[in-house]
Amino acid sequence: MGLFKTNPFGHILFLKRWLIRIAGMMTHQRYKGFNTLEIEGSQIIRDLPENNVLFVSNHQTYFADVVAMFHVFNASLSGREDNIKNLGYLWNPKLNIYYVAAKETMKKSLLTKILAYAGSISIERTWRAGGQDVNRQVKFSDITNIGKALDDGWVITFPQGTTTPWKPLRKGTAHIIKKYKPVVVPVVIDGFRRSFDKKGLRVKKKGILQSMQIKQPLEIDYDNESIDAILEKLEYAIEQHPSFLKVIPQAELLAYEEENQKRRYSYKGN
């Protein structure tokens, strides 16, 4: 491989490899040290095709969730069985893993720009900008870039578009699924909002059990299933369908909301 070989977005793979290695070494203790990450589904990762795979997940922090997935996916591909022991898997990381993120978030600092270079597909949110609700059209170039990333490799997306639990999924994800017909792999995470601040950059509490469950790919009739039917299937798969609220104790729901309020005020004060 040439030293200056690039991916479809013009990112130099040699540089991206070292960014992933360094970021991985710096963050490993957050999931296996300060806190524990319980993993399920490594074999599913190893059975996936090289490209056109879309991971859909619930969302708890801006960055800690996706960084954990980079660790888990690369560890799984290196033969680890539901663990991220030993950092050797970072030496030859999968370089065609991408994640969908808000463009305004990825431009906020030097750190976020570095994280963007490691694999972000930055899009303009159609429903929120600068902390205010907006209503604007989806940019065709954003959809095209997600398709380009799927053609090259794997894409991680958080279809709720927010770190607040049980919010409705955005229809854009279903449109992407119908258009590009990817293998859709649900991921369910937990414990990250208790471990990290809202951005997912600062360890807020130690000794937390985090979890990541990688589920079997969904069966989807790309041509005949409606957008709403696909969205409902995704909601159940990532355990964010409103029906889940009926089986969660009220005390736990109140605790979630209280925690969200604390995180919201803390974030505004940063």
N, C-alpha and C positions, 0 to 999 in steps of 0.2 A: 504494500500500500504506500503510495507516495506521501511524502511529508505534508504536502499541502492539499491533499485530497479533501473535497468538501461534500456535504450532504445536499439535498435538494434546496435547502434554504441558504446555502452559501457559507455554512459554518465549517470551519476547518476541523476535521475529525481528530487530528493529533491533539489540538488544543482542547477539544471537547472531552477527549479521553482523560487528559490530565485534570481538567476541572472536576470530572466525576470522581476520579480517584481521590483528589484532595478533599472535596466536599464530603465524600464517603468516609474518609478517615476522621474528619472533624466531627461528623455527626453520629458515628457508630455507637458511641457511649450513651446517646440519648435513647437508644432502643435496646441496648444490651449493656447495662451498667447502671446508669441513674434510674432507669426504668426497664421493664421487661416487655418484650414483644412476643405474644403468642401467635403463631402462624398456622394456618390450615390451607392446604391446597397447592403445595409446591409441585406435585406431579402434574397438575393441570397446566401450570406454566410451561413445563417441559414438553407437553404434548401439543402446544399451540404452533400454528404456522409462523413463518418468519415475518410476515407482514399482513396488513389488513385485519388487525385485531383492535377492537375498541373496548377498553376497560371502563366500566361505569361504576361509580362509587358514591357513597354518601360522603359528606365533607365536614371536617371539624376544625381545621386550621388552614391558613393560607398555604403554608409550605411544608409543615412537618408530615402531613399525610402523604404527599407525593414523594418526598425524600425517602420515607419509609418504603414506599413501593419500589423505588429504584434499588434500595437495598435488597428487598425480598425477591424481586424478579431476577436480579443478577445472581443472588445466592442460589436460587432455585435452578437457574440455568447452569450453574457450576456444580450441581449435584448435591447441594445442601438439602436436607429433608426437613422442611418446616422449621428452619433455624437460620440465623445469620452469623454463625460462629466462624471465626477466623476471617481476616480481611482479604484473603487471597482472591476472592471472587471479584474484587475491585480492579485487579490488574488487567483483566480483559473484559471490560463491561460491554453490554449490548449498547451500541451507539445510536440505534434507530428507535429509541423510546422517546416519545414526546408527551407533553401534557398541555391541556387547554387552560389558559389563564387570562385574566383581564389585562388589557394593554396598559391601562393606567396604573395598575398595581406593579407591573414588571418594569416600569420606568421610574419608580420612586427613589431609588438609591443605587449606588454602585453594586451593592450586594444583590439586589433583585435583578439588575442587568446581567450579572454573572450567572445567576440561576436561570435567567431566560436563555442565555447562550447554551446552557447545558441541555435544553430541550423544550423550551416553551413555544407553544403556538399562541401568540398573543392576539386576542380578539377584542373588539369594542363591544362592551355590554350594551344590549338594546334596552335594558330596563333600569339601569342605574349608572350614574357618572358623578364623580366629585362629591359623593355622599348624598346626592339628590336623586329622586325618582325621575326617570326620563322615559320617553316612548319614541324610539327611532328604529329605522329599518335595519334589518340584518345586512351587513356588508357582504356582497358576493365574494370578495377576495378572502374574507375570513373562512367561509365555507370551502372555498377552493384550496386554501392552505391546509385545512384539516384533511381534505381528500388527498392532497399531496403527501401529507405525513402518513396517512393510512397506506398509501401505495408504497411508501418506503419502509414502514415498520409498524410499531405499536403506538396507540394513542390512549392516554388516560384522560378522562373527563369527569367532571362533577356536575351532573345535569341539574341539580337544584340551584346552582349558581350562588350559593350562600352557605355559610357555616352554621346557620340556624337549622336545627333538626325539624323534620316533618313538613318542610315547605314544598309546594308543588314543583314538579319537574318542568324544566323549560322545553317547549316543543321542538326547539332547534335540534336537540339530540336525536329525537325520533326521525326528523327529516334527514339528518345525516345518515342514520341507519338505513332508511329506505333508499337513499340515493347511492351510497357506496357499498351496501350489503356486507359489512364487516362481520367477523366472528365477534359476538358481544359477550364479554366476560364480566359478570357482576362481582364487585368487591365490597365487603362490609367491614368497616373499621369501628373501633371504639377505644375509649381511654385517652385519645389525643387531646381533647379539649380539657381534660383534667390535668394532663401532663404539661401542656404548653400554653403560652399566651395566644391571643387570637391570631397573630401573624405566624405562629409556629416557629419562631426564631429563639425564644427564650424559654428555658426549662422553668416552669412555674412550681412544680411539685415533683418530688422524687418518690420512688417506691410504688409507682402506679403500674398496674397490669394493663398494657395496651394489647389490642387484638386486631388481627387482619385475617378475614376469611375470604379465600378466593373460591368462587363457586363455578360449577360446570357452565360452559357456554349455553346461552339461551337458544331455544328453538324459535325461530322467527320466520314467518311467511312474509318475506320482504315485499312481494308484489301485491298481496291481498289484505294483509293486516292494516288497519287504519292507524293514523298517528296516535289517536287516543288509546287504542288497544295496545300499541307498543309502549306508550308511556305508562299505562297501568301495569304492564308486565315488568317494566323497569322498577316501578315503585315497590312492587312486591319483592323483586329480586334483591334490591339494596335495602330492604326493610324500612322503607320510608312511606309506605301506603298509609293513609289515614286510619285504616282499621287497626294498625299496630298500637295506636293511641288507646284503644279500648282495653288492651291487656296490660298497659303500663300503670302501676300504682300512682294515684294522684300525688302522693308525697314526692315521688320521683320526678313527675312532671313539673311540680313547683320548684324542685331543686334545680332542674334543667333551666327553667326560666330565670331563676335567681342568678345562676351562674352566667347565663347569657347577658343579663343586665350588667353584671360586674365586668365582664369582658368588654362589653360595648362601651361603658364609661371609661374603662382603663385604656381602651384603644383610642378613644377621642382625646384622652389626655396626653397621648404620646406625641 
